[in-house]
Amino acid sequence: MTTTTREPESDVAELERVTIRFAGDSGDGMQLTGTQFTRTAAVFGNDISTLPDFPAEIRAPAGSLPGVSGFQISFSSTDIHTPGDQPDVLVAMNPAALKTNIVDLPPGGALIVNSDAFTQQNLNKAAYATNPLTDGSLKAFTVFEIPISTLNERSLDGLDMTSKQKDLTKNFFALGLMFWLYERSMEPTIHWIDSKFSARPVIAEANKRALKAGYAFGETTEIFHTHYRVRPAKLPPGTYRNITGNEATALGFLAASRLAGRPLFYGSYPITPASDILHQLSGYKVFGVKTFQAEDEIAAIGAAIGASYGGSLGLTASSGPGIALKTEAMGLAVMVELPLVVVDVQRAGPSTGMPTKNEQADLLQLMFGRNSDSPVPIVAPATPGECFDLAIEAWRLALKYMTPVAYLSDAFLATGSEPWRIPAIEDLPKIGVENATDAGTFRPYLRDPDTLARPWAVPGTPGLEHRIGGLEKADVTGNVSYDPDNHHRMQTLRAAKIAGIARDIAPLEVFGPETGDLLILGWGSTYGAIRSAVERLQADGRSVAHAHLRHLNPFPANTESVLRSYRRVLIPEVNLGQLLMLIRARYLIDAVGYDRVRGKPFRIAEIVAEAERVLAEARA
Amino acid sequence: MTQTNGRSTAGSQPVPPQPPLSPENAAVIQLTRKDFVSDQEVRWCPGCGDYSILAQTQKVMPDFGYPKENIVFISGIGCSGRLPYYMNTYGFHTIHGRAPTLATGLKAARPDLMVWVITGDGDALSIGGNHVIHSMRRNVDIKLVMFNNRIYGLTKGQASPTSEFGKRTKSTPLGSVDTPIVPLTIALAAEASFVARSVDTHTEHLQGTLERAGRHHGSAFVEVLQNCNIFNDGAWRDFTDREVREDRMLVLEHGKPMIFGKDRDRGIRLDGLRPEVVTIGQDGITEADLLVHDETAADPFLALMLSRMSYPDFPVPVGVLRAVERPTHDRLIAEQIDTAIAKSGAGDLSRVLAGGETWTVE
């Protein structure tokens, strides 16, 4: 490739939205590159949505196909809901990254490759029989071959580093190039490098030089004829930050603790993709948060129940396999009617499944995965930012109704990010909590007539000494009871308590016409793809609406009337039809499902196509 | 912190001040055994060893100086699991094997409470083995009392993890093929800071042992040899019966030579790395040749050796094998919080919500 130095030209094209995917070896720093681009775009004021996609192996063999790590970011001057179906630009740092990602690049898409990495050895590792850069197989794309390793190493001349260390900075070269291409400032990243590597000035210098070299390369070579501008998005006024679902979840629980005026206790066992919640909460010592890394999943929930018994907000989180271990203890919490929140950051299963990949297939596990009739409320955030609100909602329900609450996040929400308007804590409604103190009137299972909640009497309260446990309770007194009629009454009361929550939750809202041909009903992280698909369908004149459930047990009171307002109901899920089963069973509505269980979020186009199919079928 | 031969026995971590158990409170509160008896009818089989354990537990409770609302009994599943219902304190009958986990969370959240865990050999060492180990190594300030009857009673007579090799039970008609676990060895290996053993029918000794456990700061593991007269009657009879106990059991006393026998003429001497039973007065052996018990020894070698002594080769040791002080789990957690707040001030939620970089949309 020949490059000619010249004056920077001002050839700028305006774009509404761009989607970039960085892909490389899991040791190449692709997650860092993507995160830095995200921060920069967010601070600039674009709407953003991200999708990290990484292997479970920490360092799979270098150059191998399983070792490829990717990070997709979509940034826009308008409101967006997903990280983009397909990238406009693919940055592939080696042949394996090219091979695993090229299938997603549409014809005409821009492909930037590190040509230095296309050695025979790396081609062999990626199982390429011939070099794709020379065999014509990339004809459909606009290919930019750049010897990133060589150019980067040259920019680091004179620094006291090994070649291997120098090579590790090449992701910053690629980042600098993308900053130039999309008119981004390098300042936020330079600040980040300075603070991150303050103790290692040589590394800091190398990363900064690499970044600037990539930027300068874009500016001074002729290979890119244009660079692009994506203006800030018109988001509602407020102060924003970028946030992932796991971050928002942890912050939501911290806020719930403040709003309820009760200390937070978090019992947890490490598991992907929930561990970040433990990492984050363990940093909140100044808020009095107590975190406990337990010996196993059972101990984690046991300790949380113990803390709730003592008057704290007992919280535990895991993913599907860990939830399986916690189910007996959840049943205990149902029986003793103590407040508890159980977070399931869902991942692809069954069994160990694909730990870093997305799925929303634990709904029925949380709904029914306990012995006997053992109902718990279930809430599910729809976006990373909403994880904050639903964490607070989970505690509101747990405390008001004295019940364990299941909170269903997933890998996509947990690691994906979006701009989040920072709430003012004083604007958030307080969570009222009362503890029993009057020995004269206290009965362990005397229920509040409105909520059916039993009183919360914590140890240390004089005169209220009482015993609870997993054996069936006599109504009102809470003594052990084997009375047949009492058991029937208690089973009914427990079910009625949870069902009654339907009166106390927000109604199901509809986006689009109030009646029409088709309602697309979703829950959890499919929100973005469904909403974008519905916007497209509506723009094409289709009579389609979108409703998204945040409460999955019980359903909002108006759910049936919403569903019956449309000729057809389509339920896309990243599982084989779990909400579909609940809706059909509950309302006898002939809803149809659409499932794509690929470890990845839905694409907008998939849902549009399925909706068109259902609409056509209805017309026929 | 205890000192032995000038050495610190509590490891390298400093021992933070403990909230004092308050004997003066005991005087002010003036509770009696009756205050700890709940209104629930006791429903163990007639003749069960649990009755005695319950009675001794109720007897020692007033001595600790805690108001009864600050005492919590947490149990798992099995016959032992019913004990909290009979104590007029706060009580939580949990699920099989998991009582130590709830106790850990409760004590971490509420350091002001006195927390007892009531469990059995199956509950503690089979299904709950992991939790016992980890609550002990963390030095969770709980008093775990394990009723050991070497059988599953509530499920009507299957082999337990402490049943003898070859034991014939309903689930092992040709004899158990499993080697039994020695509970005290497990507790010591798990770094329990207090390890003791007593016997259901030796009421005075049991009271004294429970009293010691209750006054210990940290994880206390107490094995009570308990008789299930329905499914495993006489499991410990060979050495606990009144006629033989003095000859077949060794009552440990801190700082005293290990002497046993009706005539107080037999003792334990170290022969190389192994203990041996000797007779005082024979072959020139005097009291000075005997091992002296040291429950506060920093290393657990002596306690481990004692935990391995079993009938009929040795007299069975009862009493406190080990009692050392080290920082408790709840205090270490609280200290980290106190230190963080002292250093950085109480948390500012608005600042944390804003995170690092922000931007404003007008």
Interface residues (C-beta under 8 A of the other chain):
Chain A: R39 A42 V43 F44 G45 P188 P232 K234 L235 P236 P237 G238 T239 Y240 R241 N242 I243 E247 L251 L254 A255 R258 P263 F265 G267 Y284 K285 V286 F287 G288 K290 F292 A294 E295 D296 I298 A299 A300 I301 G302 A303 A304 I305 G306 A307 Y309 G310 G311 S312 G314 E328 A329 G331 L332 V336 I422 P423 A424 I425 V458 P459 G460 T461 P462 G463 L464 E465 H466 R467 I468 G469 G470 L471 N479 V480
Chain B: S38 Q40 P67 K68 E69 N70 I71 V72 I74 S75 P84 Y85 M87 N88 T89 Y90 G91 F92 H93 T94 I95 R98 P100 T101 L102 A103 T104 G105 L106 K107 A108 A109 R110 D112 L113 N130 H131 I133 H134 I333 Q336 I337 A340 I341 S344 G345 A346 G347 L349 S350 V352 L353 A354 G355 G356 E357 T358 W359 T360 V361 E362
